[in-house]
Structure formats: C-alpha cells, structure tokens
C-alpha cells in the first residue's frame, strides 16, 4: 500500500475526569507523625549498654544514697488525659485550573531534519480568561471537555506538554489553581474555596503516538487522533499543615492517566496475554506466583501483568495493567515500557543469545509511570510505520519466532508454537529510538506466557496463522 504523507490532519485533545472515591481516606499529615518511644516493659530491667571498642565499662554497683521523700509523694495526684484524634479528612468537590498552552513534539524525520515542538491552539474561546488562559473546572461529573484542537502534520510524535498558570491573581483576574472542598465530609452543604499552589506549571508526558494521514485519495482533513487526560481528583490535591483553628495549605499535584486513540476511535480488544516474572536459570519457570518468598512481602502480593489486545485491525489496540511492579524493580523510577521483543536469527539458532536486544525488528507499544506499583496503559498504535509497511504485523520479519523457534514444547509449553513476544521492562533498560533492550535484567522484567499474533489490515503481507 502506498504511504501518503499529508501536512494537515486533526489532533483533538480532550480532558475527562473519572469519578473518584466518595470519601477520602484518613491519613496523617507530615507534621502529625507520632514519635516512637521504646521503654522497658513493667517488671523488665533495662538492657545493659554495650561499650564501644577500647572503652571501659562503667561501674554498675549502686551508690548508697539517702532517699529524699516528698511530703506529697503518697497523697498527691495529677490528671492524666489520653486523647484520640484523626488526621483532617477532606473531600475535594472540584479544582479550577487555568491552562495556558499545549505543545506536542514531532519526532525527527529524515527528510525534514530534527524534531520540533508544535503548539496546539487552546479550544473554546468562550472559556478563555485573562492572558488567553483557558479555565476548566475539574469535577467528578464533568465528562469530556476539549482543551486544545488543531491541524498538525501527520507523523510520529513523542511527547506532550500541558502548561498551567500558577499565579493566583493577575491585575484583578483570578488565575492559577483553586480548590473547593468539604472541611467536614459529614456536612456536604458547607464548602470552602481556597487558592492552591502548583509545584510545577508543566505537565510532561513522554508517550509515543502517531497522527495518521488522510485516506489515499487525499480527500478530507485527515484522520483523527484523540489524547485523553484523565485527572484523579482526590489524589491530585494534597492538604498540609491543617489544625482545628486554621485552614490547610493546599497543593495541586496532578495525578493524570493519559490515553491515546487513533483513527475512528473504535478499538476492540479480543484476546488476552498474561505477563509473568520468570527465572532464566530454571528453564524460564514463573517465579513464585505469591511473591512472598522471592520479594519478601508479607501480603503475598503477586507481580504480573495482563494485556488485552486486538488480533487484527488498522491499528494495534491494547489495554495493559501491571500489578505490584514496585516489588519487581524497587530501586527504579517507576517508568515502564511495554514492547514487542523480536529474536535475532541467522543460520545459527544460538545467535539470538549473543546478538540480542529484541530489535529484529521489535517495537515500542507504550510507556508509562506506575503509581504505587500499579501501571495502566491503554490506546492504539500503528506499529513501526517507519519500516514503510503502513504498519507491521506481529510477528514481523526477520523475527526468528516466526518459524525458526517453536514454543509449544518443553520448557515453555505455550499454546502457540510461533508468534510475537511481548515484554514489560523498566524504561531505563530500553532505547525507544533503536527499539532495543539495552541491559539484561531479567529479575526486573515481565515476560510473555504465550506468543501472540496481530494482522495489520493496512499492509499487504500475509498474516501468520
């Protein structure tokens, strides 16, 4: 199929807030942590101190002394009060944010030179306020609101930046972030609205996506790409320094899930793949599914991933969830990459272990930041359009897993002998430009438990059956 480059197409960016918790969980503020005091139990002697090297042990013989008896020691009493309280608990009603701009980064093109940042105009002029910012009130019932929309060149993009106003007021006009909340969750009729601090004026997302060109006939404005920013309202607002006599200090640190949808928005997933942590030194056996012995956690938390994906279509649709990933890579920064790992093959089957990296051809499906060990990635992608194939199938030549290696026998016993491998790896160990795994750290990876296939209906190749 002929690849068509079109200069103008539609990029629509929308914001949606999903419903959060009805009530916020109680938690201590940073200044309310009670000190830990260790004391001997009643009737138990204090342990002897151990002297440092070359230090004499002090005498422990009691020194005779005449006790001094207070005249009130036997009859005097005092009042001992034991108080029980809870950290302030607030429920956020809404957050007003003044957005000032949106930019997307187009990847470098061999025919056009280096990459470039492209501004996407803010939408809905009626909603714009002072200094051309766009006020949006984030609430649990808001639905979809278009933040920015415009024409951008078709092609591959790598980053999104959303800019916000941090000043509370400019020449009498309210800007910045404001929070409305219930000081007493039991009294939903009484709310407070206060200015909030934004630690950063920029939301940065490193997430590859594509803006697709129009149909081959060149008619129309081009295909549509939607980027959805889903704010978690309750987790995005932090209250600090509150007491019963003063208002808390409020900070807005947005917790946002980003979803990319290309084409007509119809993206169905009809298959499932489980990803597990495996031991390459024990015939790739799954490592202790309960996780307690391996990861040292008492809750027997399992470390795994679930991928729902499409087996055919114009784009590869995916919906991935990763669980307890902080146990898998406790020293990492929480950034993960879901990848297609293609094995090398050239006459000698052992070459795939010496010439490794998974970029034969391999592909990056999605990257994202885990929160408390949980990762969610969702969207659609035209895999490796740079190969001039109008998107590739899974697997794609020269991947040795197409026919050179079989996985339906020992030790894997997969349902499918041939297909594509899908891995989850820390982003620090993956190069998205070369599509190559750079460090072999299997203890921190999640591996496929079967091989998958995907037929990209835009190319003319015969899919793997």
Secondary structure, DSSP 4 states (H G I P E B T S, - for coil): ------S-EEEEEEEE-----SSPPP---GGGPPPP---PPTT-PPPPPPPPTT-PPPP-PPPP--PPPPTTTTT---------------EEEEEEEEEEEEEEEEPPBTTTBS-EEEEE-BS-GGGB-GGG-EEEEEETT--EEEEEEEEE-SEEEEEEEEEE---SEETTEE-SEEEEEESSTT-TT--EEEEEEES-SEEEEEEEEEE----TT--SS--EEEEEEEE-HHHHEEEES-BTTBPPEEEE---EEEEEEETTS-----EEEEEE-EEGGGTTEEP-TT-HHHH--TT----EEEEEE-SEESSEEEEEEEESHHHHSTTS-SEEEEEEEB---SSSTTHHHHS-SSBSS-EEEEEEE-BTTBEEEEEEE-TTGGGSSSS--BS-TT-GGGTT---SSTTT--S-SS-BEEEEEEGGGEETTTTEE-S--GGG-BEESS-B-BEETTS-SPPP-
